[in-house]
Amino acid sequence: MIEIPQGNTFSAGLGSEKISFETGKLAQLAGGAVIVRAGDSMLMVVATAGKSVREGIDFLPLSVDYEEKLYAAGRIPGSFFRR
């Protein structure tokens, strides 16, 4: 039987909007993952860290990966150019 993880949900009001934070359901192998919902918008934030320090690095290497899905805007890439 598959066990469905039970997450934690926290809600707060900001002006007339309700903002909710959910954690513990998705990206369980990451160091931390939070889903933030406000109105019709949803954002997933995931953070990971290494278990050991890399030698020779005296700064914090930070990278941000942003991926916009084209099908969310109604455009499906690749179907026209294959002809």
HTML snippet that shows the backbone in 3Dmol.js (N, CA, C, O; Angstrom):
<script src="https://3Dmol.org/build/3Dmol-min.js"></script>
<div id="view" style="width:600px;height:400px;position:relative"></div>
<script>
const pdb = `
ATOM      1  N   MET A   1       0.840  -1.178   0.000  1.00  0.00           N
ATOM      2  CA  MET A   1       0.000   0.000   0.000  1.00  0.00           C
ATOM      3  C   MET A   1       0.886   1.243   0.000  1.00  0.00           C
ATOM      4  O   MET A   1       1.870   1.301   0.739  1.00  0.00           O
ATOM      5  N   ILE A   2       0.552   2.220  -0.809  1.00  0.00           N
ATOM      6  CA  ILE A   2       1.325   3.452  -0.906  1.00  0.00           C
ATOM      7  C   ILE A   2       0.876   4.406   0.194  1.00  0.00           C
ATOM      8  O   ILE A   2      -0.316   4.643   0.389  1.00  0.00           O
ATOM      9  N   GLU A   3       1.849   4.941   0.897  1.00  0.00           N
ATOM     10  CA  GLU A   3       1.540   5.894   1.965  1.00  0.00           C
ATOM     11  C   GLU A   3       1.565   7.308   1.405  1.00  0.00           C
ATOM     12  O   GLU A   3       2.567   7.726   0.825  1.00  0.00           O
ATOM     13  N   ILE A   4       0.485   8.039   1.571  1.00  0.00           N
ATOM     14  CA  ILE A   4       0.397   9.418   1.102  1.00  0.00           C
ATOM     15  C   ILE A   4       0.927  10.323   2.210  1.00  0.00           C
ATOM     16  O   ILE A   4       0.441  10.267   3.340  1.00  0.00           O
ATOM     17  N   PRO A   5       1.932  11.167   1.891  1.00  0.00           N
ATOM     18  CA  PRO A   5       2.489  12.017   2.940  1.00  0.00           C
ATOM     19  C   PRO A   5       1.500  13.078   3.402  1.00  0.00           C
ATOM     20  O   PRO A   5       0.767  13.657   2.601  1.00  0.00           O
ATOM     21  N   GLN A   6       1.493  13.317   4.691  1.00  0.00           N
ATOM     22  CA  GLN A   6       0.652  14.354   5.274  1.00  0.00           C
ATOM     23  C   GLN A   6       1.510  15.584   5.504  1.00  0.00           C
ATOM     24  O   GLN A   6       2.487  15.525   6.251  1.00  0.00           O
ATOM     25  N   GLY A   7       1.168  16.674   4.887  1.00  0.00           N
ATOM     26  CA  GLY A   7       1.940  17.899   5.009  1.00  0.00           C
ATOM     27  C   GLY A   7       1.339  18.849   6.023  1.00  0.00           C
ATOM     28  O   GLY A   7       0.299  18.576   6.621  1.00  0.00           O
ATOM     29  N   ASN A   8       2.006  19.955   6.200  1.00  0.00           N
ATOM     30  CA  ASN A   8       1.544  21.007   7.086  1.00  0.00           C
ATOM     31  C   ASN A   8       1.092  22.185   6.237  1.00  0.00           C
ATOM     32  O   ASN A   8       1.717  22.503   5.225  1.00  0.00           O
ATOM     33  N   THR A   9       0.011  22.830   6.645  1.00  0.00           N
ATOM     34  CA  THR A   9      -0.509  23.995   5.939  1.00  0.00           C
ATOM     35  C   THR A   9      -0.657  25.139   6.920  1.00  0.00           C
ATOM     36  O   THR A   9      -1.225  24.979   8.000  1.00  0.00           O
ATOM     37  N   PHE A  10      -0.139  26.294   6.535  1.00  0.00           N
ATOM     38  CA  PHE A  10      -0.232  27.498   7.339  1.00  0.00           C
ATOM     39  C   PHE A  10      -0.868  28.574   6.475  1.00  0.00           C
ATOM     40  O   PHE A  10      -0.498  28.732   5.312  1.00  0.00           O
ATOM     41  N   SER A  11      -1.814  29.312   7.026  1.00  0.00           N
ATOM     42  CA  SER A  11      -2.503  30.353   6.267  1.00  0.00           C
ATOM     43  C   SER A  11      -2.397  31.679   7.001  1.00  0.00           C
ATOM     44  O   SER A  11      -2.329  31.728   8.229  1.00  0.00           O
ATOM     45  N   ALA A  12      -2.384  32.751   6.221  1.00  0.00           N
ATOM     46  CA  ALA A  12      -2.355  34.101   6.777  1.00  0.00           C
ATOM     47  C   ALA A  12      -3.096  35.023   5.835  1.00  0.00           C
ATOM     48  O   ALA A  12      -3.183  34.766   4.634  1.00  0.00           O
ATOM     49  N   GLY A  13      -3.624  36.088   6.383  1.00  0.00           N
ATOM     50  CA  GLY A  13      -4.295  37.083   5.568  1.00  0.00           C
ATOM     51  C   GLY A  13      -3.392  38.290   5.373  1.00  0.00           C
ATOM     52  O   GLY A  13      -2.782  38.791   6.318  1.00  0.00           O
ATOM     53  N   LEU A  14      -3.319  38.746   4.131  1.00  0.00           N
ATOM     54  CA  LEU A  14      -2.524  39.921   3.807  1.00  0.00           C
ATOM     55  C   LEU A  14      -3.421  40.853   3.005  1.00  0.00           C
ATOM     56  O   LEU A  14      -3.619  40.653   1.807  1.00  0.00           O
ATOM     57  N   GLY A  15      -3.960  41.866   3.665  1.00  0.00           N
ATOM     58  CA  GLY A  15      -4.940  42.722   3.021  1.00  0.00           C
ATOM     59  C   GLY A  15      -6.209  41.931   2.782  1.00  0.00           C
ATOM     60  O   GLY A  15      -6.757  41.335   3.709  1.00  0.00           O
ATOM     61  N   SER A  16      -6.676  41.922   1.552  1.00  0.00           N
ATOM     62  CA  SER A  16      -7.875  41.151   1.222  1.00  0.00           C
ATOM     63  C   SER A  16      -7.541  39.757   0.690  1.00  0.00           C
ATOM     64  O   SER A  16      -8.445  38.966   0.423  1.00  0.00           O
ATOM     65  N   GLU A  17      -6.257  39.455   0.536  1.00  0.00           N
ATOM     66  CA  GLU A  17      -5.818  38.148   0.006  1.00  0.00           C
ATOM     67  C   GLU A  17      -5.525  37.173   1.137  1.00  0.00           C
ATOM     68  O   GLU A  17      -5.067  37.563   2.211  1.00  0.00           O
ATOM     69  N   LYS A  18      -5.795  35.910   0.879  1.00  0.00           N
ATOM     70  CA  LYS A  18      -5.408  34.833   1.791  1.00  0.00           C
ATOM     71  C   LYS A  18      -4.191  34.150   1.187  1.00  0.00           C
ATOM     72  O   LYS A  18      -4.224  33.743   0.026  1.00  0.00           O
ATOM     73  N   ILE A  19      -3.130  34.021   1.952  1.00  0.00           N
ATOM     74  CA  ILE A  19      -1.903  33.367   1.497  1.00  0.00           C
ATOM     75  C   ILE A  19      -1.733  32.099   2.319  1.00  0.00           C
ATOM     76  O   ILE A  19      -1.822  32.128   3.546  1.00  0.00           O
ATOM     77  N   SER A  20      -1.487  30.985   1.633  1.00  0.00           N
ATOM     78  CA  SER A  20      -1.277  29.723   2.341  1.00  0.00           C
ATOM     79  C   SER A  20       0.072  29.138   1.954  1.00  0.00           C
ATOM     80  O   SER A  20       0.516  29.256   0.812  1.00  0.00           O
ATOM     81  N   PHE A  21       0.712  28.507   2.928  1.00  0.00           N
ATOM     82  CA  PHE A  21       2.008  27.862   2.768  1.00  0.00           C
ATOM     83  C   PHE A  21       1.830  26.379   3.084  1.00  0.00           C
ATOM     84  O   PHE A  21       1.321  26.023   4.147  1.00  0.00           O
ATOM     85  N   GLU A  22       2.251  25.514   2.157  1.00  0.00           N
ATOM     86  CA  GLU A  22       2.152  24.070   2.353  1.00  0.00           C
ATOM     87  C   GLU A  22       3.540  23.465   2.269  1.00  0.00           C
ATOM     88  O   GLU A  22       4.327  23.827   1.394  1.00  0.00           O
ATOM     89  N   THR A  23       3.839  22.553   3.167  1.00  0.00           N
ATOM     90  CA  THR A  23       5.134  21.888   3.160  1.00  0.00           C
ATOM     91  C   THR A  23       4.955  20.421   3.523  1.00  0.00           C
ATOM     92  O   THR A  23       4.009  20.049   4.218  1.00  0.00           O
ATOM     93  N   GLY A  24       5.874  19.596   3.043  1.00  0.00           N
ATOM     94  CA  GLY A  24       5.868  18.188   3.409  1.00  0.00           C
ATOM     95  C   GLY A  24       5.193  17.258   2.426  1.00  0.00           C
ATOM     96  O   GLY A  24       5.211  16.046   2.639  1.00  0.00           O
ATOM     97  N   LYS A  25       4.594  17.768   1.354  1.00  0.00           N
ATOM     98  CA  LYS A  25       3.900  16.895   0.404  1.00  0.00           C
ATOM     99  C   LYS A  25       4.719  16.614  -0.845  1.00  0.00           C
ATOM    100  O   LYS A  25       4.736  15.481  -1.326  1.00  0.00           O
ATOM    101  N   LEU A  26       5.399  17.622  -1.378  1.00  0.00           N
ATOM    102  CA  LEU A  26       6.156  17.480  -2.613  1.00  0.00           C
ATOM    103  C   LEU A  26       7.648  17.621  -2.350  1.00  0.00           C
ATOM    104  O   LEU A  26       8.057  18.194  -1.340  1.00  0.00           O
ATOM    105  N   ALA A  27       8.454  17.096  -3.261  1.00  0.00           N
ATOM    106  CA  ALA A  27       9.924  17.208  -3.221  1.00  0.00           C
ATOM    107  C   ALA A  27      10.476  16.769  -1.872  1.00  0.00           C
ATOM    108  O   ALA A  27      11.177  17.525  -1.201  1.00  0.00           O
ATOM    109  N   GLN A  28      10.156  15.553  -1.486  1.00  0.00           N
ATOM    110  CA  GLN A  28      10.559  15.065  -0.171  1.00  0.00           C
ATOM    111  C   GLN A  28      12.048  14.777  -0.073  1.00  0.00           C
ATOM    112  O   GLN A  28      12.583  14.730   1.035  1.00  0.00           O
ATOM    113  N   LEU A  29      12.734  14.584  -1.191  1.00  0.00           N
ATOM    114  CA  LEU A  29      14.174  14.329  -1.152  1.00  0.00           C
ATOM    115  C   LEU A  29      14.983  15.612  -1.071  1.00  0.00           C
ATOM    116  O   LEU A  29      16.191  15.552  -0.841  1.00  0.00           O
ATOM    117  N   ALA A  30      14.363  16.766  -1.252  1.00  0.00           N
ATOM    118  CA  ALA A  30      15.059  18.053  -1.154  1.00  0.00           C
ATOM    119  C   ALA A  30      15.225  18.427   0.312  1.00  0.00           C
ATOM    120  O   ALA A  30      14.579  17.855   1.190  1.00  0.00           O
ATOM    121  N   GLY A  31      16.093  19.385   0.560  1.00  0.00           N
ATOM    122  CA  GLY A  31      16.298  19.861   1.929  1.00  0.00           C
ATOM    123  C   GLY A  31      15.057  20.525   2.492  1.00  0.00           C
ATOM    124  O   GLY A  31      14.766  20.390   3.681  1.00  0.00           O
ATOM    125  N   GLY A  32      14.327  21.233   1.661  1.00  0.00           N
ATOM    126  CA  GLY A  32      13.086  21.878   2.071  1.00  0.00           C
ATOM    127  C   GLY A  32      12.301  22.294   0.847  1.00  0.00           C
ATOM    128  O   GLY A  32      12.882  22.698  -0.160  1.00  0.00           O
ATOM    129  N   ALA A  33      10.991  22.199   0.926  1.00  0.00           N
ATOM    130  CA  ALA A  33      10.136  22.584  -0.185  1.00  0.00           C
ATOM    131  C   ALA A  33       8.852  23.187   0.364  1.00  0.00           C
ATOM    132  O   ALA A  33       8.256  22.652   1.299  1.00  0.00           O
ATOM    133  N   VAL A  34       8.429  24.308  -0.224  1.00  0.00           N
ATOM    134  CA  VAL A  34       7.226  25.006   0.217  1.00  0.00           C
ATOM    135  C   VAL A  34       6.424  25.396  -1.017  1.00  0.00           C
ATOM    136  O   VAL A  34       6.990  25.833  -2.019  1.00  0.00           O
ATOM    137  N   ILE A  35       5.114  25.237  -0.944  1.00  0.00           N
ATOM    138  CA  ILE A  35       4.216  25.715  -1.982  1.00  0.00           C
ATOM    139  C   ILE A  35       3.455  26.900  -1.403  1.00  0.00           C
ATOM    140  O   ILE A  35       2.814  26.787  -0.357  1.00  0.00           O
ATOM    141  N   VAL A  36       3.529  28.033  -2.086  1.00  0.00           N
ATOM    142  CA  VAL A  36       2.866  29.256  -1.650  1.00  0.00           C
ATOM    143  C   VAL A  36       1.708  29.524  -2.605  1.00  0.00           C
ATOM    144  O   VAL A  36       1.894  29.537  -3.822  1.00  0.00           O
ATOM    145  N   ARG A  37       0.509  29.737  -2.053  1.00  0.00           N
ATOM    146  CA  ARG A  37      -0.670  30.015  -2.862  1.00  0.00           C
ATOM    147  C   ARG A  37      -1.263  31.355  -2.449  1.00  0.00           C
ATOM    148  O   ARG A  37      -1.426  31.645  -1.263  1.00  0.00           O
ATOM    149  N   ALA A  38      -1.581  32.166  -3.457  1.00  0.00           N
ATOM    150  CA  ALA A  38      -2.253  33.441  -3.236  1.00  0.00           C
ATOM    151  C   ALA A  38      -3.218  33.653  -4.387  1.00  0.00           C
ATOM    152  O   ALA A  38      -2.791  33.889  -5.517  1.00  0.00           O
ATOM    153  N   GLY A  39      -4.499  33.574  -4.119  1.00  0.00           N
ATOM    154  CA  GLY A  39      -5.505  33.704  -5.169  1.00  0.00           C
ATOM    155  C   GLY A  39      -5.397  32.558  -6.148  1.00  0.00           C
ATOM    156  O   GLY A  39      -5.451  31.394  -5.749  1.00  0.00           O
ATOM    157  N   ASP A  40      -5.243  32.872  -7.443  1.00  0.00           N
ATOM    158  CA  ASP A  40      -5.109  31.846  -8.471  1.00  0.00           C
ATOM    159  C   ASP A  40      -3.659  31.506  -8.775  1.00  0.00           C
ATOM    160  O   ASP A  40      -3.393  30.678  -9.646  1.00  0.00           O
ATOM    161  N   SER A  41      -2.721  32.125  -8.078  1.00  0.00           N
ATOM    162  CA  SER A  41      -1.296  31.898  -8.330  1.00  0.00           C
ATOM    163  C   SER A  41      -0.720  30.897  -7.341  1.00  0.00           C
ATOM    164  O   SER A  41      -1.120  30.842  -6.178  1.00  0.00           O
ATOM    165  N   MET A  42       0.235  30.103  -7.833  1.00  0.00           N
ATOM    166  CA  MET A  42       0.890  29.114  -6.996  1.00  0.00           C
ATOM    167  C   MET A  42       2.379  29.109  -7.330  1.00  0.00           C
ATOM    168  O   MET A  42       2.756  29.162  -8.501  1.00  0.00           O
ATOM    169  N   LEU A  43       3.219  29.045  -6.308  1.00  0.00           N
ATOM    170  CA  LEU A  43       4.667  29.072  -6.474  1.00  0.00           C
ATOM    171  C   LEU A  43       5.269  27.952  -5.644  1.00  0.00           C
ATOM    172  O   LEU A  43       4.923  27.787  -4.474  1.00  0.00           O
ATOM    173  N   MET A  44       6.177  27.175  -6.248  1.00  0.00           N
ATOM    174  CA  MET A  44       6.872  26.113  -5.519  1.00  0.00           C
ATOM    175  C   MET A  44       8.323  26.530  -5.343  1.00  0.00           C
ATOM    176  O   MET A  44       9.002  26.857  -6.317  1.00  0.00           O
ATOM    177  N   VAL A  45       8.798  26.520  -4.111  1.00  0.00           N
ATOM    178  CA  VAL A  45      10.164  26.911  -3.779  1.00  0.00           C
ATOM    179  C   VAL A  45      10.857  25.698  -3.163  1.00  0.00           C
ATOM    180  O   VAL A  45      10.360  25.110  -2.203  1.00  0.00           O
ATOM    181  N   VAL A  46      12.015  25.327  -3.727  1.00  0.00           N
ATOM    182  CA  VAL A  46      12.757  24.161  -3.244  1.00  0.00           C
ATOM    183  C   VAL A  46      14.191  24.580  -2.969  1.00  0.00           C
ATOM    184  O   VAL A  46      14.798  25.294  -3.766  1.00  0.00           O
ATOM    185  N   ALA A  47      14.734  24.135  -1.839  1.00  0.00           N
ATOM    186  CA  ALA A  47      16.120  24.433  -1.489  1.00  0.00           C
ATOM    187  C   ALA A  47      16.844  23.134  -1.143  1.00  0.00           C
ATOM    188  O   ALA A  47      16.295  22.269  -0.462  1.00  0.00           O
ATOM    189  N   THR A  48      18.067  23.010  -1.616  1.00  0.00           N
ATOM    190  CA  THR A  48      18.899  21.856  -1.297  1.00  0.00           C
ATOM    191  C   THR A  48      20.267  22.338  -0.836  1.00  0.00           C
ATOM    192  O   THR A  48      20.652  23.477  -1.104  1.00  0.00           O
ATOM    193  N   ALA A  49      20.990  21.485  -0.153  1.00  0.00           N
ATOM    194  CA  ALA A  49      22.338  21.815   0.311  1.00  0.00           C
ATOM    195  C   ALA A  49      23.178  20.549   0.321  1.00  0.00           C
ATOM    196  O   ALA A  49      22.663  19.445   0.503  1.00  0.00           O
ATOM    197  N   GLY A  50      24.474  20.724   0.122  1.00  0.00           N
ATOM    198  CA  GLY A  50      25.386  19.594   0.190  1.00  0.00           C
ATOM    199  C   GLY A  50      25.709  19.229   1.630  1.00  0.00           C
ATOM    200  O   GLY A  50      25.596  20.060   2.531  1.00  0.00           O
ATOM    201  N   LYS A  51      26.109  17.990   1.838  1.00  0.00           N
ATOM    202  CA  LYS A  51      26.426  17.534   3.188  1.00  0.00           C
ATOM    203  C   LYS A  51      27.828  17.905   3.626  1.00  0.00           C
ATOM    204  O   LYS A  51      28.133  17.888   4.819  1.00  0.00           O
ATOM    205  N   SER A  52      28.685  18.240   2.670  1.00  0.00           N
ATOM    206  CA  SER A  52      30.060  18.583   3.029  1.00  0.00           C
ATOM    207  C   SER A  52      30.466  19.893   2.354  1.00  0.00           C
ATOM    208  O   SER A  52      29.847  20.325   1.381  1.00  0.00           O
ATOM    209  N   VAL A  53      31.501  20.506   2.883  1.00  0.00           N
ATOM    210  CA  VAL A  53      32.011  21.761   2.350  1.00  0.00           C
ATOM    211  C   VAL A  53      32.993  21.461   1.229  1.00  0.00           C
ATOM    212  O   VAL A  53      33.846  20.585   1.369  1.00  0.00           O
ATOM    213  N   ARG A  54      32.880  22.185   0.108  1.00  0.00           N
ATOM    214  CA  ARG A  54      33.819  21.997  -0.981  1.00  0.00           C
ATOM    215  C   ARG A  54      35.091  22.776  -0.675  1.00  0.00           C
ATOM    216  O   ARG A  54      35.037  23.935  -0.264  1.00  0.00           O
ATOM    217  N   GLU A  55      36.205  22.148  -0.873  1.00  0.00           N
ATOM    218  CA  GLU A  55      37.492  22.772  -0.589  1.00  0.00           C
ATOM    219  C   GLU A  55      37.815  23.840  -1.619  1.00  0.00           C
ATOM    220  O   GLU A  55      37.499  23.675  -2.797  1.00  0.00           O
ATOM    221  N   GLY A  56      38.437  24.927  -1.197  1.00  0.00           N
ATOM    222  CA  GLY A  56      38.883  25.970  -2.092  1.00  0.00           C
ATOM    223  C   GLY A  56      37.821  26.988  -2.464  1.00  0.00           C
ATOM    224  O   GLY A  56      38.078  27.857  -3.298  1.00  0.00           O
ATOM    225  N   ILE A  57      36.648  26.911  -1.882  1.00  0.00           N
ATOM    226  CA  ILE A  57      35.591  27.867  -2.193  1.00  0.00           C
ATOM    227  C   ILE A  57      35.373  28.738  -0.957  1.00  0.00           C
ATOM    228  O   ILE A  57      35.036  28.231   0.113  1.00  0.00           O
ATOM    229  N   ASP A  58      35.566  30.056  -1.109  1.00  0.00           N
ATOM    230  CA  ASP A  58      35.397  30.959   0.027  1.00  0.00           C
ATOM    231  C   ASP A  58      34.200  31.884  -0.172  1.00  0.00           C
ATOM    232  O   ASP A  58      34.151  32.967   0.411  1.00  0.00           O
ATOM    233  N   PHE A  59      33.226  31.460  -0.999  1.00  0.00           N
ATOM    234  CA  PHE A  59      32.016  32.239  -1.221  1.00  0.00           C
ATOM    235  C   PHE A  59      30.845  31.281  -1.309  1.00  0.00           C
ATOM    236  O   PHE A  59      31.028  30.065  -1.358  1.00  0.00           O
ATOM    237  N   LEU A  60      29.657  31.825  -1.328  1.00  0.00           N
ATOM    238  CA  LEU A  60      28.456  31.007  -1.419  1.00  0.00           C
ATOM    239  C   LEU A  60      27.975  30.983  -2.862  1.00  0.00           C
ATOM    240  O   LEU A  60      27.398  31.964  -3.330  1.00  0.00           O
ATOM    241  N   PRO A  61      28.199  29.879  -3.581  1.00  0.00           N
ATOM    242  CA  PRO A  61      27.704  29.821  -4.961  1.00  0.00           C
ATOM    243  C   PRO A  61      26.185  29.654  -4.954  1.00  0.00           C
ATOM    244  O   PRO A  61      25.652  28.686  -4.411  1.00  0.00           O
ATOM    245  N   LEU A  62      25.513  30.603  -5.558  1.00  0.00           N
ATOM    246  CA  LEU A  62      24.054  30.596  -5.587  1.00  0.00           C
ATOM    247  C   LEU A  62      23.586  30.569  -7.027  1.00  0.00           C
ATOM    248  O   LEU A  62      24.036  31.366  -7.850  1.00  0.00           O
ATOM    249  N   SER A  63      22.693  29.662  -7.325  1.00  0.00           N
ATOM    250  CA  SER A  63      22.133  29.614  -8.671  1.00  0.00           C
ATOM    251  C   SER A  63      20.616  29.559  -8.570  1.00  0.00           C
ATOM    252  O   SER A  63      20.064  28.963  -7.645  1.00  0.00           O
ATOM    253  N   VAL A  64      19.955  30.183  -9.527  1.00  0.00           N
ATOM    254  CA  VAL A  64      18.503  30.208  -9.587  1.00  0.00           C
ATOM    255  C   VAL A  64      18.097  29.650 -10.940  1.00  0.00           C
ATOM    256  O   VAL A  64      18.540  30.147 -11.976  1.00  0.00           O
ATOM    257  N   ASP A  65      17.267  28.633 -10.940  1.00  0.00           N
ATOM    258  CA  ASP A  65      16.767  28.036 -12.170  1.00  0.00           C
ATOM    259  C   ASP A  65      15.301  28.412 -12.319  1.00  0.00           C
ATOM    260  O   ASP A  65      14.477  28.085 -11.465  1.00  0.00           O
ATOM    261  N   TYR A  66      14.983  29.099 -13.408  1.00  0.00           N
ATOM    262  CA  TYR A  66      13.616  29.519 -13.688  1.00  0.00           C
ATOM    263  C   TYR A  66      13.168  28.822 -14.958  1.00  0.00           C
ATOM    264  O   TYR A  66      13.866  28.868 -15.970  1.00  0.00           O
ATOM    265  N   GLU A  67      12.031  28.187 -14.918  1.00  0.00           N
ATOM    266  CA  GLU A  67      11.524  27.469 -16.075  1.00  0.00           C
ATOM    267  C   GLU A  67      10.064  27.836 -16.283  1.00  0.00           C
ATOM    268  O   GLU A  67       9.215  27.572 -15.431  1.00  0.00           O
ATOM    269  N   GLU A  68       9.785  28.444 -17.418  1.00  0.00           N
ATOM    270  CA  GLU A  68       8.417  28.817 -17.746  1.00  0.00           C
ATOM    271  C   GLU A  68       7.862  27.806 -18.734  1.00  0.00           C
ATOM    272  O   GLU A  68       8.442  27.570 -19.794  1.00  0.00           O
ATOM    273  N   LYS A  69       6.769  27.232 -18.388  1.00  0.00           N
ATOM    274  CA  LYS A  69       6.147  26.247 -19.257  1.00  0.00           C
ATOM    275  C   LYS A  69       5.302  26.960 -20.303  1.00  0.00           C
ATOM    276  O   LYS A  69       4.428  27.755 -19.956  1.00  0.00           O
ATOM    277  N   LEU A  70       5.554  26.682 -21.583  1.00  0.00           N
ATOM    278  CA  LEU A  70       4.825  27.342 -22.658  1.00  0.00           C
ATOM    279  C   LEU A  70       3.377  26.886 -22.727  1.00  0.00           C
ATOM    280  O   LEU A  70       2.506  27.664 -23.116  1.00  0.00           O
ATOM    281  N   TYR A  71       3.104  25.647 -22.361  1.00  0.00           N
ATOM    282  CA  TYR A  71       1.730  25.175 -22.462  1.00  0.00           C
ATOM    283  C   TYR A  71       0.844  25.805 -21.410  1.00  0.00           C
ATOM    284  O   TYR A  71      -0.379  25.711 -21.518  1.00  0.00           O
ATOM    285  N   ALA A  72       1.409  26.449 -20.390  1.00  0.00           N
ATOM    286  CA  ALA A  72       0.595  27.156 -19.412  1.00  0.00           C
ATOM    287  C   ALA A  72      -0.051  28.389 -20.033  1.00  0.00           C
ATOM    288  O   ALA A  72      -1.114  28.821 -19.588  1.00  0.00           O
ATOM    289  N   ALA A  73       0.580  28.958 -21.057  1.00  0.00           N
ATOM    290  CA  ALA A  73       0.034  30.127 -21.746  1.00  0.00           C
ATOM    291  C   ALA A  73      -0.771  29.732 -22.978  1.00  0.00           C
ATOM    292  O   ALA A  73      -1.224  30.607 -23.716  1.00  0.00           O
ATOM    293  N   GLY A  74      -0.962  28.432 -23.221  1.00  0.00           N
ATOM    294  CA  GLY A  74      -1.747  27.978 -24.354  1.00  0.00           C
ATOM    295  C   GLY A  74      -0.935  27.711 -25.602  1.00  0.00           C
ATOM    296  O   GLY A  74      -1.508  27.407 -26.648  1.00  0.00           O
ATOM    297  N   ARG A  75       0.392  27.815 -25.525  1.00  0.00           N
ATOM    298  CA  ARG A  75       1.241  27.557 -26.693  1.00  0.00           C
ATOM    299  C   ARG A  75       1.925  26.205 -26.498  1.00  0.00           C
ATOM    300  O   ARG A  75       2.585  25.983 -25.483  1.00  0.00           O
ATOM    301  N   ILE A  76       1.771  25.325 -27.446  1.00  0.00           N
ATOM    302  CA  ILE A  76       2.415  24.017 -27.372  1.00  0.00           C
ATOM    303  C   ILE A  76       3.526  23.994 -28.409  1.00  0.00           C
ATOM    304  O   ILE A  76       3.240  24.000 -29.607  1.00  0.00           O
ATOM    305  N   PRO A  77       4.801  23.968 -27.979  1.00  0.00           N
ATOM    306  CA  PRO A  77       5.905  24.068 -28.926  1.00  0.00           C
ATOM    307  C   PRO A  77       6.130  22.752 -29.680  1.00  0.00           C
ATOM    308  O   PRO A  77       5.853  21.669 -29.164  1.00  0.00           O
ATOM    309  N   GLY A  78       6.633  22.868 -30.898  1.00  0.00           N
ATOM    310  CA  GLY A  78       7.056  21.708 -31.645  1.00  0.00           C
ATOM    311  C   GLY A  78       6.068  21.132 -32.612  1.00  0.00           C
ATOM    312  O   GLY A  78       6.473  20.427 -33.536  1.00  0.00           O
ATOM    313  N   SER A  79       4.797  21.391 -32.452  1.00  0.00           N
ATOM    314  CA  SER A  79       3.820  20.736 -33.328  1.00  0.00           C
ATOM    315  C   SER A  79       3.821  21.333 -34.743  1.00  0.00           C
ATOM    316  O   SER A  79       3.604  20.598 -35.706  1.00  0.00           O
ATOM    317  N   PHE A  80       4.053  22.615 -34.893  1.00  0.00           N
ATOM    318  CA  PHE A  80       4.028  23.240 -36.223  1.00  0.00           C
ATOM    319  C   PHE A  80       5.300  22.984 -37.005  1.00  0.00           C
ATOM    320  O   PHE A  80       5.236  22.769 -38.215  1.00  0.00           O
ATOM    321  N   PHE A  81       6.445  22.999 -36.359  1.00  0.00           N
ATOM    322  CA  PHE A  81       7.725  22.892 -37.049  1.00  0.00           C
ATOM    323  C   PHE A  81       8.075  21.459 -37.449  1.00  0.00           C
ATOM    324  O   PHE A  81       9.045  21.262 -38.180  1.00  0.00           O
ATOM    325  N   ARG A  82       7.342  20.474 -37.009  1.00  0.00           N
ATOM    326  CA  ARG A  82       7.629  19.085 -37.369  1.00  0.00           C
ATOM    327  C   ARG A  82       7.128  18.757 -38.772  1.00  0.00           C
ATOM    328  O   ARG A  82       7.518  17.731 -39.329  1.00  0.00           O
ATOM    329  N   ARG A  83       6.298  19.575 -39.345  1.00  0.00           N
ATOM    330  CA  ARG A  83       5.712  19.273 -40.661  1.00  0.00           C
ATOM    331  C   ARG A  83       6.696  19.483 -41.760  1.00  0.00           C
ATOM    332  O   ARG A  83       6.369  19.276 -42.929  1.00  0.00           O
TER     333      ARG A  83
END
`;
const viewer = $3Dmol.createViewer("view");
viewer.addModel(pdb, "pdb");
viewer.setStyle({}, {cartoon: {color: "spectrum"}});
viewer.zoomTo();
viewer.render();
</script>
